[in-house]
Amino acid sequence: MLSRYKRIYQKSTLHTFLKKSGIYVLSIVILFVSIGILTTLSPAFRFSSDTITKWTSEVEGSTFLYLFGMENRVFKESYPEDYHMPNISSTLLQIATSIKPRDPRSLLGNELPGFSIFDNKILIAGEGSNYTNMPVESSPPLEDVLEDRHAIVDEDEREQEEKEPTEVTEEDVVFIYNTHNYESFLPHLPEVTDPDLAHHNEVNITKVSERFSQSLANHGIGAITDKTDIMKKLDESGQEYWQSYESSRQVVQDAFANHKNIQYTFDIHRDALGHSETTKEINGESYARIYFVVGKDNASNETNFQLANQLHDLMEEKYPGLSRGVLPQGGAGNNGIYNQDLHENALLLEIGGVENNLDELNRSADALAEVFSEFYWQQAEEVSAD
């Protein structure tokens, strides 16, 4: 009887071993067949790296950290104590549908027209900055931008006291330009009430660039302020307003070709949001708030992000609340590069909004120059010490 049970047990064990071995061999065969199919498919039917990137981007970063920790316990030390292993079903749902259960924007952005503009991330949020008041860039027809309008400016209010700097750069190291150079301000356009029509060929954002450049000079930093009329170039070449960055790209490239000592470049804009979102009172005076924008579709944007973060932190120390934060822009429907791929220290600055006046904007330009000069000379001292 014992011998009989022994034979039955051996047969059962052998059957289990063969079954597991068969599954193992079949899995390997399926794996190699799948690899063979994927590598022999025509490129049109293969999974692109963009597709895989999109899938994995829908998965929370903590998921990958947790999986690494299963193999190497060192990673578990970096895993936040208040975090738990993400739910597998939620993760699979995100990969399959791009819907994040805890983020209603992922669902509403696909269903409600225009809601997708809120499907973005704020890298550093300044005081009061959130997804409801991110920068708004209007894109009116070029003929509306070029239309003649009456503008008023009190020249006396814009006078700036010149100072003798203690240190001076030997060359011009900053390049300032305006891709949307006709962006203007409602307080200086008495006949205009529609923010989308707040454009003027003289009283516009270029005034802020000039003020910023002069303020930099007061701090000993040489700057080149570009005077190219981008809107006029678009009109002469038969291009549209949304092609502005294509036109300004050549301007930036020419600047780098003709001025080898340029170390920083700033494209200055104004936001289309209202006064309450773009204004901050500091020491009893009104300032136009500043948003640092970085194109996240630029493959080499890490240095640009670092520069934006450093300037934001310095501004928070000297002028609390003046910075609206650091915003990565890109993805579907956004530029995502802003010519920042041409230089590692390139930023887009949203200074104020359509309802700010030049007094507020000039104060902010002076404050920005003060903050940047402190950053610049500190960097120069570190380089000299090295």
C-alpha positions in Angstrom: 0.0 0.0 0.0 2.8 2.4 0.9 4.6 1.7 -2.4 1.4 2.5 -4.2 1.1 5.9 -2.5 4.7 6.5 -3.3 4.2 5.9 -7.0 1.1 8.2 -7.0 3.1 10.9 -5.3 6.0 10.6 -7.7 3.6 10.8 -10.7 1.9 13.8 -9.1 5.2 15.5 -8.6 6.4 14.7 -12.1 3.1 16.0 -13.5 3.5 19.3 -11.6 7.1 19.6 -12.7 6.2 19.0 -16.3 3.3 21.5 -16.1 5.4 24.2 -14.6 8.2 23.5 -17.1 5.7 23.7 -19.9 4.4 27.0 -18.8 7.9 28.3 -18.4 8.9 27.2 -21.9 5.7 28.5 -23.4 6.2 31.9 -21.7 9.7 32.1 -23.2 8.4 31.1 -26.7 5.6 33.8 -26.4 8.2 36.4 -25.3 10.5 35.7 -28.3 7.6 35.5 -30.7 6.3 38.8 -29.4 9.7 40.4 -29.7 10.0 39.0 -33.2 6.7 40.4 -34.2 7.4 43.9 -32.8 10.8 44.1 -34.5 9.6 43.0 -37.9 6.5 45.2 -38.0 6.6 48.2 -40.3 7.4 51.4 -38.4 3.9 52.6 -38.8 2.6 49.8 -36.6 5.3 49.8 -33.9 5.0 51.2 -30.5 7.0 54.5 -30.6 9.0 55.8 -27.7 6.4 58.7 -27.5 3.6 56.2 -27.0 5.5 54.4 -24.2 6.4 57.8 -22.6 2.8 58.8 -22.7 1.7 55.6 -21.0 4.4 55.9 -18.3 3.7 59.6 -17.7 0.3 58.7 -16.5 1.7 56.6 -13.7 2.6 58.2 -10.4 6.3 58.5 -9.9 5.9 56.9 -6.4 4.9 53.7 -8.2 8.3 53.3 -9.8 10.1 54.3 -6.6 8.2 51.5 -4.8 9.0 48.9 -7.4 12.7 49.9 -7.2 12.5 49.5 -3.5 11.4 45.9 -3.9 14.7 45.1 -5.5 17.0 47.5 -3.6 16.0 48.6 -0.1 18.0 51.8 -0.4 15.1 53.2 -2.5 12.7 52.6 0.3 14.5 55.1 2.4 13.5 57.8 -0.1 9.9 56.6 -0.1 7.7 59.1 1.9 6.4 57.7 5.1 2.9 59.0 4.5 2.8 57.3 1.0 1.5 53.9 0.3 1.9 51.6 -2.6 -0.4 53.0 -5.4 -3.5 50.9 -6.1 -2.8 48.5 -9.0 -6.3 48.9 -10.4 -5.9 52.8 -10.4 -2.5 52.5 -12.1 -3.9 50.3 -14.8 -6.8 52.6 -15.3 -4.5 55.6 -15.7 -2.4 53.7 -18.3 -5.4 52.5 -20.2 -7.6 55.7 -20.2 -5.3 58.6 -19.1 -7.8 59.2 -16.3 -6.5 59.8 -12.8 -9.1 59.0 -10.1 -7.8 61.7 -7.8 -7.5 64.4 -10.5 -10.8 65.5 -12.1 -8.9 67.5 -14.8 -7.9 64.3 -16.5 -11.5 63.5 -17.1 -13.0 67.0 -17.7 -10.1 68.0 -19.9 -11.1 65.3 -22.4 -14.8 66.0 -22.3 -15.2 69.8 -21.9 -14.0 72.1 -24.7 -11.2 74.4 -23.5 -10.8 72.7 -20.2 -7.6 71.0 -21.3 -5.7 74.3 -20.8 -5.8 73.5 -17.0 -4.1 70.1 -17.6 -0.7 71.5 -16.6 1.7 71.5 -13.7 3.0 74.5 -11.8 6.6 73.8 -10.9 6.8 76.5 -8.2 3.6 78.3 -7.2 4.0 81.8 -6.0 1.6 83.5 -3.7 -2.0 82.8 -4.8 -0.9 81.0 -8.0 -3.0 78.0 -8.9 -4.5 76.2 -12.0 -7.3 78.8 -12.3 -5.0 81.8 -12.8 -2.1 80.5 -15.0 -0.9 82.8 -17.7 -3.4 83.3 -20.6 -1.9 84.1 -24.0 -4.5 85.5 -26.4 -4.0 84.9 -30.1 -5.9 87.6 -32.0 -5.9 87.9 -35.8 -2.9 89.8 -37.0 -5.0 92.5 -38.6 -6.5 93.3 -35.2 -3.1 93.5 -33.7 -1.9 96.0 -36.3 -4.9 98.2 -36.1 -4.2 101.9 -35.3 -5.3 102.9 -31.8 -5.0 105.9 -29.6 -2.7 105.6 -26.6 -1.8 107.9 -23.7 1.4 107.9 -21.6 2.5 110.4 -19.0 6.2 110.6 -19.8 7.0 112.3 -16.5 5.8 109.2 -14.6 8.2 107.0 -16.5 11.5 108.9 -15.7 14.2 106.8 -14.2 17.0 107.9 -12.0 20.4 106.9 -13.4 22.9 105.5 -10.9 26.7 104.9 -11.1 27.2 101.2 -10.7 30.1 99.9 -8.5 30.8 97.0 -10.9 30.4 96.9 -14.7 30.4 94.1 -17.2 33.0 94.5 -20.0 30.5 93.3 -22.6 26.8 93.1 -23.1 25.8 89.8 -21.4 22.0 90.0 -21.5 19.8 89.9 -24.6 16.2 91.2 -24.2 13.5 90.9 -26.9 9.7 90.8 -27.3 8.1 88.1 -29.5 4.7 89.7 -29.0 6.0 93.3 -29.2 2.6 95.0 -29.7 1.2 93.6 -26.4 -0.2 96.7 -24.7 -2.2 97.8 -21.6 -5.8 98.9 -21.2 -5.0 101.8 -18.8 -3.1 103.4 -21.7 -5.7 102.6 -24.4 -8.7 104.7 -23.5 -10.8 103.6 -26.4 -10.2 99.9 -25.9 -12.1 97.6 -23.5 -11.5 94.2 -25.0 -8.3 92.6 -23.6 -7.8 90.8 -26.9 -7.5 94.1 -28.6 -5.0 95.6 -26.2 -2.2 96.1 -28.8 -0.3 99.2 -29.9 2.7 99.8 -32.1 4.4 102.1 -29.7 2.9 102.0 -26.2 3.5 98.3 -25.5 5.6 95.7 -23.7 8.8 97.0 -25.4 8.6 100.0 -22.9 9.0 97.5 -20.1 12.0 95.9 -21.8 13.7 99.3 -22.2 13.1 100.0 -18.5 14.5 96.6 -17.6 17.6 97.2 -19.8 18.3 100.6 -18.3 17.8 99.2 -14.8 20.4 96.5 -15.5 22.8 99.2 -16.7 22.3 101.0 -13.4 23.5 97.8 -11.8 26.5 97.5 -14.1 25.1 94.8 -16.4 25.4 95.4 -20.1 22.2 94.5 -22.0 21.1 94.5 -25.6 17.4 95.4 -26.2 16.2 94.2 -29.5 14.1 96.7 -31.5 12.8 94.4 -34.2 9.1 94.9 -35.0 8.0 91.3 -35.0 4.4 92.1 -35.9 5.5 94.1 -38.9 7.7 91.2 -40.0 4.8 88.8 -39.8 2.6 91.1 -41.9 5.3 91.6 -44.5 6.0 87.9 -44.8 2.3 86.9 -45.0 2.5 85.0 -41.7 -0.1 84.9 -38.9 0.1 85.9 -35.2 0.6 82.4 -34.0 3.8 82.2 -36.0 5.4 84.9 -33.9 8.0 82.6 -32.3 9.2 81.5 -35.8 9.9 85.1 -36.6 11.6 86.0 -33.3 13.7 82.8 -33.5 15.8 84.4 -36.3 16.2 87.5 -34.2 17.7 85.5 -31.4 19.9 83.5 -33.6 21.3 86.7 -35.2 21.9 88.1 -31.8 24.0 85.1 -30.7 25.9 85.2 -34.0 26.8 88.9 -33.6 27.3 89.0 -29.9 29.4 86.1 -28.6 29.3 87.3 -25.0 25.6 86.9 -24.4 25.0 84.8 -21.3 21.3 85.3 -20.6 18.3 86.0 -22.8 14.8 87.1 -21.8 11.6 87.2 -23.9 9.3 89.6 -22.2 5.5 89.4 -22.4 2.5 90.6 -20.5 -0.4 88.3 -19.4 -3.9 88.6 -20.5 -5.3 88.2 -17.0 -6.9 91.0 -15.0 -5.4 93.4 -12.4 -6.3 91.3 -9.3 -4.2 88.4 -10.6 -1.2 90.3 -11.8 -0.7 92.9 -9.2 0.9 92.9 -5.7 1.2 95.8 -3.2 4.7 95.9 -1.6 5.6 98.6 1.0 2.6 100.7 0.0 3.4 100.6 -3.8 1.7 98.6 -6.5 3.8 96.2 -8.6 3.1 94.1 -11.7 3.7 90.5 -10.7 6.1 88.3 -12.7 5.7 84.7 -13.9 8.8 82.7 -15.0 7.8 80.5 -17.9 10.0 77.6 -19.2 9.3 75.5 -22.3 9.2 71.9 -21.1 9.3 70.5 -24.6 12.9 71.7 -25.0 15.0 68.6 -24.4 17.7 70.6 -22.6 15.5 72.7 -20.3 17.1 71.7 -17.0 19.4 74.7 -16.9 16.5 77.0 -17.8 14.4 75.6 -15.0 17.3 76.0 -12.6 17.7 79.7 -13.5 14.0 80.3 -13.1 14.0 78.7 -9.7 17.0 80.7 -8.5 15.5 84.0 -9.6 12.1 83.1 -8.1 13.8 82.3 -4.7 15.8 85.5 -4.7 12.7 87.6 -5.6 10.7 86.0 -2.8 13.4 87.1 -0.4 13.6 90.7 -1.6 10.0 91.2 -2.9 7.7 88.7 -1.3 4.7 87.9 -3.5 6.1 89.6 -6.6 6.8 86.3 -8.3 3.8 84.3 -9.4 6.0 81.2 -9.6 7.7 79.0 -12.2 5.5 77.5 -14.9 6.5 74.7 -17.3 4.6 75.1 -20.6 4.3 72.6 -23.4 2.3 69.7 -24.7 -0.7 69.8 -27.0 -1.8 73.3 -27.9 1.2 75.0 -26.4 4.5 76.2 -27.9 6.6 74.3 -25.3 10.0 75.6 -26.6 9.8 79.4 -26.9 13.2 79.5 -28.6 14.8 78.4 -25.3 16.5 75.5 -27.1 18.9 78.2 -28.5 20.5 78.9 -25.1 20.7 77.2 -21.7 19.9 80.5 -19.9 16.8 81.5 -21.7 13.5 82.5 -20.0 10.1 83.8 -21.0 8.9 86.4 -18.5 5.3 87.4 -18.1 5.5 90.8 -16.5 2.1 92.1 -15.3 -1.1 91.8 -17.2 -3.4 93.7 -19.6 -4.8 95.9 -16.8 -1.5 97.0 -15.3 -0.1 100.5 -16.0 3.4 101.5 -16.8 4.1 102.8 -13.2 3.4 99.3 -11.9 5.4 97.6 -14.7 8.4 99.9 -14.3 8.6 99.2 -10.6 8.6 95.5 -11.4 11.3 95.9 -14.1 13.5 97.7 -11.6 12.9 95.0 -9.0 13.7 92.3 -11.5 16.9 94.0 -12.5 17.9 94.3 -8.9 17.2 90.7 -8.3 19.0 89.5 -11.4 22.0 91.7 -10.8 22.4 90.2 -7.3 22.2 86.8 -8.9 24.6 87.7 -11.7 27.4 89.2 -9.6 27.1 86.4 -7.1 27.6 83.9 -10.0 30.5 86.0 -11.3 32.2 85.9 -7.8 31.9 82.2 -7.6 33.4 81.7 -11.1 36.2 84.1 -10.2 36.9 82.2 -7.0 37.0 78.9 -8.9 
